Amino acid sequence: MAAVHVLRPISSAWLPWAAFAAVSLIWGSTWLTHKWALADLTPIGLLVARLLIAAPVCLAIGLMRGEAWPVRRHLPALLIAGFILTGA
């Protein structure tokens, strides 16, 4: 008779703390990066640099996940939301 291996659930007590540490590190590093970048770039220049990095990353993630392109009738609402979210 073959031995049956029972998988025990891994204790996830550390998971919330790891997530908190990751968010703190990522969020905190963006403030430090902005402080350094504003010495050389204008706020609009920094915005453009962030968008030039984030747009291809988001596009690649969407393509890897097989997400559909926005439907043409949704574009006006997306443009308005994008305009509002940039703080313009």
N, C-alpha and C positions, 0 to 999 in steps of 0.2 A: 504494500500500500504506500502510495506517495505521500510525502509530508505536505501538509497544507500550511502555507504561510499566510498569516493574518496581518494585514497592513493596519498599523495603528495610526490614528490621526496625529499629525505633527502638532505640537503645542504652538499655538499662534499668539501667545501672550506677548511676544516681542514685536509682532507685526505692527500694531498701532504706533509703538515707539519708533520703529524703523521708518514708518511712513511720515511721522512727525519730523524726524531728523532729516529725511530727504526733502520734504517741503521747506523746512527752515533753511537748509543749505541752498536749495535752488532759489527760493524767494530772496533770501539775504544776499546771495551773490549777484542777483540782478540789480539791486540797489547800489552795490559797490561798483558794478560794471557801469551803470549809468553815471555815477559820480565821476569816474575816470573818463568816460566817453564824452561827457559834456565839457570837459576841458578842451577837447579838439573838435567836437561837432556841435552844430546848432541843434536845438530840440527837433526841428523838422528833419535835419540830416540823420539824427539818431532814429527817428521814426522810419525814415526810408530804409536805413540799414537793417532795422529789425524786420521790416516787411520783406525785404529782399532775401533775408534768411528764412523767415517763417513760411512764406508762400510756397517755395519749392518743397520744404519739409512736409507741410500739410498736404500738398498735392501728391507727393510720393506716398504718404500714409494712406490717403484716399484711394490711390490707384492699387496699392498692395491689398487693401481690404475689398476692392471691387465695388466701391461706392459709385453711384450714378452721378452724372453731371447734372447741375441744376436745370430745371425746365425753364424755358424762356419767359414764361409768365411769372416766375418767381423772382426774376432778376431785379425789377424795380424795388421790391420789398427788401431784397438783399443789399442793394445799393444804399437804400435809406438807412438800414440797420448799420451798415458799415460806416456811413457818414456820421451817424449819431455816436457810435462806439469809439470813433477816433477823437471825439471831443471837439469836433469842428463846429 
